[in-house]
């Protein structure tokens, strides 16, 4: 768990699970929360590690202690599922309960979106660390298909990515609005593109008001002389501003998470958004779009939006959009639902290790289908599964010789809970047994 939107996401997930009698342990990295935020945890237990986030360190090894702490906390607390908000946290995790990795954003995709190129050589370890975390995960969830596509550009051989749109517990509002533009973000981040609002402010005939969620970092503050910048505000104050502001603007160059836009839409503000794939995917019929680099195009859009209720608010209501992260998980497909399915305390969770000639290959091996059915049912019932098979087995070897590795890739996509590694038969040690991640 980390700051800003992910804090809100974690709190809403915990509250939703608590409503289903599922206990939650919230584990935090980075700057410690204040008293107001701690009070939001309510029934959930909160542990703060003070370990760094991946985008604040210069080397992968600096993250290892945080991963070790997560593993220890999960073991001592008796966790049934680990839900991590950074893939780097899953890298090097030992075997244990299922791991759900939520990729809200990452440094490699951020850099490509903001700078239009790959990472500098000194940061390429970020790709390796995140790649290992994705491979360790039992399931990976992303907030939009466009972010999934961005991940597949940067990383190779990713497991299936399950799209689960962000949701919020914020209630709709119909309060009197003021001719004001509201924008929320970490303004030291060039990906938020805050300079667009500052340059447009001189010609937009409405009051400007800029709010920032709590974000304590050592990064230098930006100066925005042409608009109001009240600094860090509690979430309740941000929601009040959203309900009273005619326009919510998000000029971001990179915004895969975008929870503030969801909250603003439900609060009734008209949306003026950057024309980027993540916003287009979610808000194509409910927002005005302006290219992030063209300041002059932002101005007429914001002028026309004043005095209009947000079409996105009505669109959300018509679409039956999930009103909480837990509802969003329930709508996200079989694998996320199975992983998040609350299990009754006291029910035994067994660990199964299956030694077989091959589960991955069905080349002249009809028994593979029988075994896959058994394993799928065991997984559905919440048991842990590990499948081992010889790398030089004749069925696998003949399958690769006749059809290449494409059937193995399809197997990994179809059965993501017990994928077998795609090894090169020419480089393997004979009679060595493969051990899939589960």
HUUR-V439383 format. One record per pair of residues at least 24 apart in sequence whose C-alpha atoms are under 10 Angstrom apart, sorted by the first residue. I is the first residue (numbers start at 1). J is the second residue. If there is no record, write none. Layout:
# HUUR-V439383
i:I j:J
i:I j:J
This chain:
# HUUR-V439383
i:1 j:26
i:1 j:27
i:1 j:28
i:1 j:29
i:1 j:30
i:1 j:48
i:1 j:53
i:1 j:83
i:1 j:84
i:1 j:85
i:1 j:86
i:2 j:27
i:2 j:28
i:2 j:29
i:2 j:30
i:2 j:31
i:2 j:32
i:2 j:33
i:2 j:52
i:2 j:53
i:2 j:85
i:2 j:86
i:2 j:215
i:3 j:28
i:3 j:29
i:3 j:30
i:3 j:31
i:3 j:32
i:3 j:33
i:3 j:53
i:3 j:213
i:3 j:214
i:3 j:215
i:3 j:216
i:4 j:185
i:4 j:186
i:4 j:212
i:4 j:213
i:4 j:214
i:4 j:215
i:4 j:216
i:4 j:235
i:4 j:259
i:4 j:260
i:5 j:104
i:5 j:185
i:5 j:213
i:5 j:214
i:5 j:257
i:5 j:258
i:5 j:259
i:5 j:260
i:6 j:85
i:6 j:104
i:6 j:257
i:6 j:259
i:7 j:33
i:7 j:37
i:8 j:37
i:8 j:40
i:8 j:168
i:8 j:169
i:8 j:235
i:8 j:259
i:8 j:260
i:9 j:85
i:9 j:166
i:9 j:167
i:9 j:168
i:9 j:169
i:9 j:257
i:9 j:259
i:9 j:324
i:9 j:325
i:10 j:41
i:10 j:83
i:10 j:84
i:10 j:85
i:10 j:325
i:11 j:37
i:11 j:40
i:11 j:41
i:11 j:42
i:11 j:44
i:11 j:325
i:12 j:40
i:12 j:41
i:12 j:167
i:12 j:168
i:12 j:169
i:12 j:170
i:12 j:324
i:12 j:325
i:12 j:326
i:13 j:167
i:13 j:168
i:13 j:169
i:13 j:324
i:13 j:325
i:13 j:326
i:13 j:327
i:13 j:328
i:13 j:329
i:14 j:41
i:14 j:42
i:14 j:43
i:14 j:44
i:14 j:45
i:14 j:325
i:14 j:326
i:15 j:40
i:15 j:41
i:15 j:42
i:15 j:43
i:15 j:44
i:15 j:169
i:15 j:324
i:15 j:325
i:15 j:326
i:16 j:169
i:16 j:324
i:16 j:325
i:16 j:326
i:16 j:327
i:17 j:325
i:17 j:326
i:17 j:327
i:17 j:340
i:17 j:341
i:17 j:342
i:18 j:42
i:18 j:43
i:18 j:44
i:19 j:326
i:20 j:326
i:20 j:341
i:20 j:342
i:21 j:342
i:21 j:343
i:21 j:344
i:22 j:340
i:22 j:341
i:22 j:342
i:22 j:343
i:22 j:344
i:22 j:345
i:23 j:79
i:23 j:342
i:24 j:77
i:24 j:79
i:24 j:81
i:25 j:73
i:25 j:74
i:25 j:77
i:25 j:79
i:25 j:82
i:26 j:83
i:27 j:69
i:27 j:70
i:27 j:73
i:27 j:74
i:27 j:84
i:28 j:52
i:28 j:53
i:28 j:70
i:29 j:53
i:29 j:54
i:29 j:66
i:30 j:54
i:30 j:56
i:30 j:216
i:30 j:217
i:31 j:215
i:31 j:216
i:31 j:217
i:32 j:216
i:33 j:214
i:33 j:215
i:33 j:216
i:34 j:214
i:36 j:234
i:36 j:235
i:37 j:214
i:37 j:234
i:37 j:235
i:47 j:73
i:53 j:86
i:53 j:88
i:53 j:89
i:54 j:86
i:54 j:87
i:54 j:88
i:54 j:89
i:54 j:106
i:54 j:107
i:54 j:126
i:54 j:129
i:54 j:130
i:55 j:106
i:55 j:107
i:55 j:123
i:55 j:126
i:56 j:217
i:56 j:218
i:57 j:123
i:58 j:122
i:58 j:123
i:58 j:125
i:58 j:126
i:59 j:122
i:59 j:123
i:59 j:124
i:59 j:125
i:59 j:126
i:59 j:129
i:60 j:88
i:60 j:91
i:60 j:123
i:60 j:124
i:60 j:125
i:60 j:126
i:60 j:128
i:60 j:129
i:60 j:130
i:61 j:125
i:61 j:129
i:63 j:88
i:63 j:89
i:63 j:91
i:63 j:92
i:63 j:129
i:64 j:88
i:64 j:89
i:64 j:91
i:64 j:92
i:64 j:93
i:65 j:89
i:66 j:90
i:67 j:91
i:67 j:92
i:67 j:93
i:67 j:94
i:68 j:92
i:68 j:93
i:68 j:94
i:69 j:93
i:71 j:95
i:71 j:96
i:71 j:97
i:80 j:339
i:80 j:340
i:80 j:342
i:80 j:343
i:80 j:345
i:80 j:349
i:80 j:382
i:81 j:138
i:81 j:339
i:81 j:340
i:81 j:341
i:81 j:342
i:82 j:137
i:82 j:138
i:82 j:339
i:82 j:340
i:83 j:137
i:83 j:139
i:83 j:140
i:83 j:339
i:83 j:340
i:84 j:133
i:84 j:137
i:84 j:140
i:85 j:141
i:86 j:130
i:86 j:133
i:86 j:134
i:87 j:129
i:87 j:130
i:87 j:131
i:87 j:132
i:87 j:133
i:87 j:134
i:87 j:135
i:87 j:136
i:87 j:137
i:87 j:140
i:88 j:126
i:88 j:127
i:88 j:128
i:88 j:129
i:88 j:130
i:88 j:131
i:88 j:132
i:88 j:133
i:88 j:134
i:88 j:136
i:89 j:129
i:89 j:130
i:89 j:132
i:89 j:133
i:89 j:134
i:89 j:136
i:90 j:129
i:90 j:130
i:90 j:131
i:90 j:132
i:90 j:133
i:90 j:134
i:90 j:135
i:90 j:136
i:90 j:137
i:91 j:128
i:91 j:129
i:91 j:130
i:91 j:131
i:91 j:132
i:91 j:133
i:91 j:134
i:91 j:135
i:91 j:136
i:91 j:137
i:92 j:129
i:92 j:132
i:92 j:133
i:92 j:136
i:93 j:132
i:93 j:133
i:93 j:136
i:93 j:137
i:94 j:136
i:95 j:136
i:95 j:437
i:95 j:438
i:96 j:351
i:96 j:384
i:96 j:438
i:97 j:138
i:97 j:382
i:97 j:383
i:97 j:384
i:97 j:438
i:98 j:136
i:98 j:137
i:98 j:138
i:98 j:139
i:98 j:339
i:98 j:340
i:98 j:382
i:98 j:383
i:98 j:384
i:98 j:417
i:98 j:437
i:98 j:438
i:99 j:133
i:99 j:134
i:99 j:136
i:99 j:137
i:99 j:138
i:99 j:139
i:99 j:140
i:99 j:339
i:99 j:438
i:100 j:134
i:100 j:136
i:100 j:137
i:100 j:138
i:100 j:139
i:100 j:140
i:100 j:141
i:100 j:336
i:100 j:339
i:100 j:340
i:101 j:133
i:101 j:134
i:101 j:135
i:101 j:136
i:101 j:137
i:101 j:138
i:101 j:139
i:101 j:140
i:101 j:141
i:101 j:142
i:101 j:161
i:102 j:134
i:102 j:137
i:102 j:139
i:102 j:140
i:102 j:141
i:102 j:142
i:102 j:143
i:102 j:161
i:102 j:162
i:102 j:163
i:102 j:164
i:103 j:130
i:103 j:134
i:103 j:140
i:103 j:141
i:103 j:142
i:103 j:143
i:103 j:147
i:103 j:148
i:103 j:151
i:103 j:161
i:103 j:256
i:103 j:257
i:104 j:141
i:104 j:142
i:104 j:143
i:104 j:144
i:104 j:147
i:104 j:166
i:104 j:255
i:104 j:256
i:104 j:257
i:104 j:258
i:105 j:142
i:105 j:143
i:105 j:147
i:105 j:150
i:105 j:151
i:105 j:254
i:105 j:255
i:105 j:256
i:105 j:257
i:106 j:130
i:106 j:151
i:106 j:256
i:108 j:150
i:108 j:151
i:108 j:153
i:108 j:154
i:108 j:155
i:109 j:147
i:109 j:150
i:109 j:151
i:109 j:152
i:109 j:153
i:109 j:154
i:109 j:155
i:109 j:254
i:109 j:256
i:110 j:150
i:110 j:190
i:110 j:191
i:110 j:253
i:110 j:254
i:110 j:255
i:110 j:256
i:111 j:191
i:111 j:254
i:112 j:150
i:112 j:153
i:112 j:154
i:112 j:254
i:113 j:150
i:113 j:191
i:113 j:253
i:113 j:254
i:113 j:255
i:113 j:276
i:114 j:189
i:114 j:190
i:114 j:191
i:114 j:192
i:114 j:193
i:114 j:252
i:114 j:253
i:114 j:254
i:115 j:190
i:115 j:191
i:115 j:253
i:118 j:154
i:119 j:154
i:127 j:154
i:127 j:155
i:127 j:156
i:128 j:155
i:130 j:155
i:131 j:155
i:131 j:156
i:131 j:157
i:131 j:158
i:132 j:158
i:134 j:158
i:134 j:159
i:134 j:160
i:134 j:161
i:135 j:159
i:135 j:419
i:135 j:421
i:135 j:437
i:135 j:438
i:136 j:436
i:136 j:437
i:136 j:438
i:137 j:416
i:137 j:417
i:137 j:437
i:137 j:438
i:138 j:335
i:138 j:336
i:138 j:339
i:138 j:416
i:138 j:417
i:138 j:418
i:138 j:419
i:138 j:437
i:138 j:438
i:139 j:335
i:139 j:336
i:139 j:339
i:139 j:416
i:139 j:417
i:139 j:438
i:140 j:164
i:140 j:335
i:140 j:336
i:140 j:416
i:141 j:165
i:141 j:329
i:141 j:332
i:141 j:336
i:142 j:166
i:142 j:256
i:142 j:257
i:143 j:167
i:143 j:256
i:143 j:257
i:143 j:258
i:143 j:259
i:143 j:278
i:143 j:282
i:144 j:256
i:144 j:257
i:144 j:277
i:144 j:278
i:144 j:279
i:144 j:281
i:144 j:282
i:145 j:256
i:145 j:277
i:145 j:278
i:145 j:281
i:145 j:282
i:146 j:256
i:146 j:276
i:146 j:277
i:146 j:278
i:146 j:279
i:146 j:280
i:146 j:281
i:146 j:282
i:147 j:254
i:147 j:255
i:147 j:256
i:147 j:257
i:147 j:277
i:147 j:278
i:148 j:256
i:150 j:256
i:150 j:277
i:157 j:409
i:157 j:422
i:158 j:412
i:158 j:413
i:159 j:409
i:159 j:412
i:159 j:413
i:159 j:416
i:159 j:417
i:159 j:419
i:160 j:412
i:160 j:413
i:160 j:414
i:160 j:415
i:160 j:416
i:161 j:413
i:162 j:329
i:162 j:332
i:162 j:333
i:162 j:334
i:162 j:335
i:162 j:336
i:163 j:328
i:163 j:329
i:163 j:331
i:163 j:332
i:163 j:333
i:163 j:336
i:164 j:325
i:164 j:327
i:164 j:328
i:164 j:329
i:164 j:330
i:164 j:331
i:164 j:332
i:164 j:333
i:164 j:336
i:165 j:257
i:165 j:258
i:165 j:259
i:165 j:282
i:165 j:321
i:165 j:322
i:165 j:325
i:165 j:328
i:165 j:329
i:165 j:331
i:165 j:332
i:166 j:256
i:166 j:257
i:166 j:258
i:166 j:259
i:166 j:262
i:166 j:321
i:166 j:322
i:166 j:323
i:166 j:324
i:166 j:325
i:166 j:326
i:166 j:327
i:166 j:328
i:166 j:329
i:167 j:259
i:167 j:262
i:167 j:263
i:167 j:321
i:167 j:322
i:167 j:323
i:167 j:324
i:167 j:325
i:167 j:326
i:167 j:327
i:167 j:328
i:167 j:329
i:168 j:259
i:168 j:260
i:168 j:262
i:168 j:263
i:168 j:266
i:168 j:321
i:168 j:322
i:168 j:323
i:168 j:324
i:168 j:325
i:168 j:326
i:168 j:327
i:168 j:328
i:169 j:263
i:169 j:266
i:169 j:322
i:169 j:323
i:169 j:324
i:169 j:325
i:170 j:239
i:170 j:262
i:170 j:263
i:170 j:264
i:170 j:266
i:170 j:267
i:170 j:323
i:170 j:324
i:171 j:239
i:171 j:263
i:171 j:266
i:171 j:267
i:171 j:323
i:172 j:243
i:172 j:263
i:172 j:264
i:172 j:265
i:172 j:266
i:172 j:267
i:172 j:268
i:172 j:313
i:172 j:314
i:172 j:316
i:172 j:317
i:173 j:239
i:173 j:240
i:173 j:242
i:173 j:243
i:173 j:244
i:173 j:264
i:173 j:265
i:173 j:266
i:173 j:267
i:173 j:268
i:173 j:269
i:173 j:313
i:174 j:243
i:174 j:244
i:174 j:266
i:174 j:267
i:174 j:268
i:174 j:269
i:174 j:309
i:175 j:240
i:175 j:242
i:175 j:243
i:175 j:244
i:175 j:245
i:175 j:267
i:175 j:268
i:176 j:243
i:176 j:244
i:176 j:245
i:176 j:246
i:177 j:241
i:177 j:242
i:177 j:243
i:177 j:244
i:177 j:245
i:177 j:246
i:177 j:247
i:177 j:268
i:177 j:269
i:177 j:306
i:177 j:307
i:177 j:308
i:177 j:309
i:178 j:206
i:178 j:207
i:178 j:241
i:178 j:243
i:178 j:244
i:178 j:245
i:178 j:246
i:178 j:247
i:178 j:306
i:178 j:307
i:179 j:205
i:179 j:206
i:179 j:207
i:179 j:208
i:179 j:244
i:179 j:245
i:179 j:246
i:179 j:247
i:179 j:303
i:179 j:305
i:179 j:306
i:179 j:307
i:180 j:204
i:180 j:205
i:180 j:206
i:180 j:207
i:180 j:208
i:180 j:209
i:180 j:210
i:180 j:241
i:180 j:242
i:180 j:244
i:180 j:245
i:180 j:246
i:180 j:247
i:180 j:248
i:180 j:269
i:180 j:302
i:180 j:306
i:180 j:307
i:181 j:206
i:181 j:207
i:181 j:208
i:181 j:209
i:181 j:210
i:181 j:227
i:181 j:241
i:181 j:242
i:181 j:244
i:181 j:245
i:181 j:246
i:181 j:247
i:181 j:248
i:181 j:249
i:181 j:269
i:181 j:270
i:181 j:271
i:181 j:272
i:181 j:302
i:181 j:305
i:181 j:306
i:182 j:207
i:182 j:208
i:182 j:209
i:182 j:210
i:182 j:211
i:182 j:228
i:182 j:238
i:182 j:241
i:182 j:242
i:182 j:244
i:182 j:245
i:182 j:246
i:182 j:247
i:182 j:248
i:182 j:249
i:182 j:250
i:182 j:264
i:182 j:269
i:182 j:271
i:183 j:208
i:183 j:209
i:183 j:210
i:183 j:211
i:183 j:212
i:183 j:229
i:183 j:238
i:183 j:241
i:183 j:242
i:183 j:245
i:183 j:247
i:183 j:248
i:183 j:249
i:183 j:250
i:183 j:251
i:183 j:260
i:183 j:261
i:183 j:264
i:183 j:272
i:184 j:209
i:184 j:210
i:184 j:211
i:184 j:212
i:184 j:213
i:184 j:231
i:184 j:232
i:184 j:238
i:184 j:242
i:184 j:248
i:184 j:249
i:184 j:250
i:184 j:260
i:184 j:261
i:184 j:264
i:185 j:210
i:185 j:211
i:185 j:212
i:185 j:213
i:185 j:214
i:185 j:215
i:185 j:232
i:185 j:250
i:185 j:252
i:185 j:260
i:186 j:211
i:186 j:212
i:186 j:213
i:186 j:214
i:186 j:215
i:186 j:221
i:186 j:222
i:186 j:231
i:186 j:232
i:187 j:211
i:187 j:212
i:187 j:215
i:187 j:220
i:187 j:221
i:187 j:222
i:187 j:223
i:187 j:224
i:187 j:231
i:188 j:217
i:188 j:219
i:188 j:220
i:188 j:221
i:188 j:222
i:188 j:223
i:189 j:219
i:189 j:221
i:189 j:222
i:189 j:252
i:190 j:252
i:190 j:253
i:190 j:254
i:191 j:251
i:191 j:252
i:191 j:253
i:191 j:254
i:191 j:255
i:192 j:250
i:192 j:251
i:192 j:252
i:192 j:253
i:192 j:254
i:192 j:255
i:192 j:274
i:192 j:292
i:193 j:250
i:193 j:251
i:193 j:252
i:193 j:253
i:193 j:254
i:193 j:274
i:193 j:292
i:193 j:293
i:194 j:222
i:194 j:224
i:194 j:250
i:194 j:251
i:194 j:252
i:194 j:253
i:194 j:292
i:195 j:222
i:195 j:223
i:195 j:224
i:195 j:251
i:195 j:292
i:195 j:293
i:195 j:295
i:196 j:250
i:196 j:251
i:196 j:252
i:196 j:292
i:196 j:293
i:196 j:294
i:196 j:295
i:196 j:296
i:196 j:298
i:197 j:224
i:197 j:226
i:197 j:227
i:197 j:249
i:197 j:250
i:197 j:251
i:197 j:292
i:197 j:295
i:197 j:298
i:197 j:299
i:198 j:223
i:198 j:224
i:198 j:225
i:198 j:226
i:198 j:227
i:198 j:228
i:198 j:295
i:199 j:224
i:199 j:225
i:199 j:226
i:199 j:227
i:199 j:295
i:199 j:296
i:199 j:298
i:199 j:299
i:200 j:226
i:200 j:227
i:200 j:294
i:200 j:295
i:200 j:296
i:200 j:297
i:200 j:298
i:200 j:299
i:200 j:302
i:201 j:225
i:201 j:226
i:201 j:227
i:201 j:295
i:201 j:298
i:201 j:299
i:202 j:226
i:202 j:227
i:202 j:299
i:203 j:296
i:203 j:299
i:203 j:300
i:203 j:303
i:204 j:298
i:204 j:299
i:204 j:300
i:204 j:301
i:204 j:302
i:204 j:303
i:205 j:299
i:205 j:302
i:205 j:303
i:206 j:246
i:206 j:302
i:206 j:303
i:206 j:306
i:207 j:245
i:208 j:245
i:208 j:247
i:209 j:241
i:209 j:245
i:209 j:248
i:210 j:238
i:210 j:241
i:210 j:248
i:210 j:249
i:211 j:237
i:211 j:238
i:211 j:241
i:211 j:242
i:212 j:238
i:213 j:237
i:213 j:238
i:238 j:263
i:238 j:264
i:239 j:263
i:239 j:264
i:239 j:267
i:240 j:267
i:241 j:267
i:241 j:269
i:242 j:266
i:242 j:267
i:242 j:268
i:242 j:269
i:242 j:270
i:243 j:267
i:243 j:268
i:243 j:269
i:244 j:268
i:244 j:269
i:245 j:269
i:245 j:270
i:245 j:306
i:245 j:307
i:246 j:270
i:246 j:271
i:246 j:302
i:246 j:305
i:246 j:306
i:246 j:307
i:246 j:308
i:246 j:309
i:246 j:310
i:247 j:271
i:247 j:272
i:247 j:302
i:247 j:303
i:247 j:305
i:247 j:306
i:247 j:307
i:247 j:308
i:247 j:309
i:247 j:310
i:248 j:272
i:248 j:273
i:248 j:287
i:248 j:302
i:248 j:305
i:248 j:310
i:249 j:273
i:249 j:274
i:249 j:287
i:249 j:288
i:249 j:289
i:249 j:298
i:249 j:302
i:250 j:274
i:250 j:275
i:250 j:279
i:250 j:289
i:250 j:290
i:250 j:292
i:251 j:275
i:251 j:276
i:251 j:289
i:251 j:290
i:251 j:291
i:251 j:292
i:251 j:293
i:251 j:295
i:251 j:298
i:252 j:276
i:252 j:279
i:252 j:291
i:252 j:292
i:252 j:293
i:253 j:277
i:253 j:291
i:253 j:292
i:253 j:293
i:254 j:278
i:254 j:279
i:255 j:279
i:258 j:282
i:261 j:312
i:262 j:312
i:262 j:313
i:262 j:316
i:263 j:313
i:264 j:310
i:264 j:312
i:264 j:313
i:265 j:309
i:265 j:310
i:265 j:311
i:265 j:312
i:265 j:313
i:265 j:314
i:265 j:315
i:265 j:316
i:266 j:310
i:266 j:311
i:266 j:312
i:266 j:313
i:266 j:314
i:266 j:315
i:266 j:316
i:266 j:317
i:266 j:323
i:267 j:309
i:267 j:310
i:267 j:312
i:267 j:313
i:268 j:308
i:268 j:309
i:268 j:310
i:268 j:311
i:268 j:312
i:268 j:313
i:268 j:314
i:269 j:305
i:269 j:306
i:269 j:307
i:269 j:308
i:269 j:309
i:269 j:310
i:269 j:311
i:269 j:312
i:269 j:313
i:270 j:302
i:270 j:304
i:270 j:305
i:270 j:306
i:270 j:307
i:270 j:308
i:270 j:309
i:270 j:310
i:270 j:311
i:270 j:312
i:270 j:313
i:271 j:301
i:271 j:302
i:271 j:305
i:271 j:309
i:271 j:310
i:271 j:311
i:271 j:312
i:271 j:313
i:272 j:298
i:272 j:301
i:272 j:302
i:272 j:305
i:273 j:298
i:273 j:301
i:274 j:298
i:282 j:312
i:283 j:311
i:283 j:312
i:283 j:315
i:283 j:316
i:284 j:312
i:285 j:311
i:285 j:312
i:285 j:315
i:286 j:310
i:286 j:311
i:286 j:312
i:286 j:313
i:286 j:314
i:286 j:315
i:286 j:316
i:287 j:311
i:287 j:312
i:334 j:380
i:335 j:380
i:335 j:415
i:335 j:416
i:335 j:417
i:337 j:380
i:338 j:379
i:338 j:380
i:338 j:381
i:338 j:382
i:339 j:379
i:339 j:380
i:339 j:382
i:339 j:417
i:340 j:382
i:341 j:380
i:341 j:381
i:341 j:382
i:342 j:382
i:343 j:381
i:343 j:382
i:347 j:382
i:348 j:382
i:348 j:383
i:349 j:381
i:349 j:382
i:349 j:383
i:349 j:384
i:350 j:378
i:350 j:381
i:350 j:382
i:350 j:383
i:350 j:384
i:350 j:385
i:351 j:378
i:351 j:382
i:351 j:383
i:351 j:384
i:351 j:385
i:351 j:386
i:352 j:378
i:352 j:379
i:352 j:383
i:352 j:384
i:352 j:385
i:352 j:386
i:352 j:387
i:353 j:384
i:353 j:385
i:353 j:386
i:353 j:387
i:353 j:388
i:353 j:435
i:354 j:385
i:354 j:386
i:354 j:387
i:354 j:388
i:354 j:389
i:355 j:386
i:355 j:387
i:355 j:388
i:355 j:389
i:355 j:390
i:355 j:433
i:355 j:434
i:355 j:435
i:356 j:387
i:356 j:388
i:356 j:389
i:356 j:390
i:356 j:393
i:356 j:433
i:357 j:388
i:357 j:389
i:357 j:390
i:357 j:391
i:357 j:392
i:357 j:393
i:357 j:394
i:357 j:395
i:357 j:396
i:358 j:387
i:358 j:388
i:358 j:389
i:358 j:390
i:358 j:391
i:358 j:393
i:358 j:394
i:358 j:395
i:358 j:396
i:358 j:420
i:359 j:387
i:359 j:388
i:359 j:389
i:359 j:395
i:359 j:396
i:359 j:411
i:359 j:418
i:359 j:419
i:359 j:420
i:360 j:387
i:360 j:388
i:360 j:389
i:360 j:395
i:360 j:396
i:360 j:399
i:360 j:407
i:360 j:408
i:360 j:409
i:360 j:410
i:360 j:411
i:360 j:412
i:360 j:415
i:360 j:418
i:360 j:419
i:360 j:420
i:360 j:421
i:360 j:422
i:361 j:393
i:361 j:394
i:361 j:395
i:361 j:396
i:361 j:397
i:361 j:398
i:361 j:399
i:361 j:400
i:361 j:407
i:361 j:408
i:361 j:411
i:362 j:395
i:362 j:396
i:362 j:399
i:362 j:407
i:363 j:394
i:363 j:395
i:363 j:396
i:363 j:397
i:363 j:398
i:363 j:399
i:363 j:400
i:363 j:402
i:364 j:394
i:364 j:395
i:364 j:396
i:364 j:398
i:364 j:399
i:365 j:394
i:365 j:395
i:365 j:396
i:372 j:415
i:372 j:418
i:375 j:415
i:375 j:417
i:375 j:418
i:376 j:415
i:376 j:417
i:376 j:418
i:379 j:417
i:379 j:418
i:379 j:438
i:384 j:417
i:384 j:418
i:384 j:438
i:385 j:417
i:385 j:418
i:385 j:436
i:385 j:437
i:385 j:438
i:386 j:417
i:386 j:418
i:386 j:419
i:386 j:420
i:386 j:435
i:386 j:436
i:386 j:437
i:386 j:438
i:387 j:418
i:387 j:419
i:387 j:420
i:387 j:433
i:387 j:434
i:387 j:435
i:387 j:436
i:387 j:437
i:387 j:438
i:388 j:418
i:388 j:420
i:388 j:432
i:388 j:433
i:388 j:434
i:388 j:435
i:388 j:436
i:389 j:420
i:389 j:431
i:389 j:432
i:389 j:433
i:389 j:434
i:389 j:435
i:389 j:436
i:390 j:428
i:390 j:429
i:390 j:430
i:390 j:431
i:390 j:432
i:390 j:433
i:390 j:434
i:390 j:435
i:391 j:420
i:391 j:421
i:391 j:422
i:391 j:423
i:391 j:424
i:391 j:425
i:391 j:428
i:391 j:429
i:391 j:430
i:391 j:431
i:391 j:432
i:391 j:433
i:391 j:434
i:391 j:435
i:392 j:423
i:392 j:424
i:392 j:425
i:392 j:426
i:392 j:428
i:392 j:429
i:392 j:430
i:392 j:431
i:392 j:432
i:392 j:433
i:392 j:434
i:393 j:425
i:393 j:430
i:393 j:431
i:393 j:432
i:393 j:433
i:396 j:425
i:397 j:424
i:397 j:425
i:400 j:424
i:400 j:425
i:401 j:425
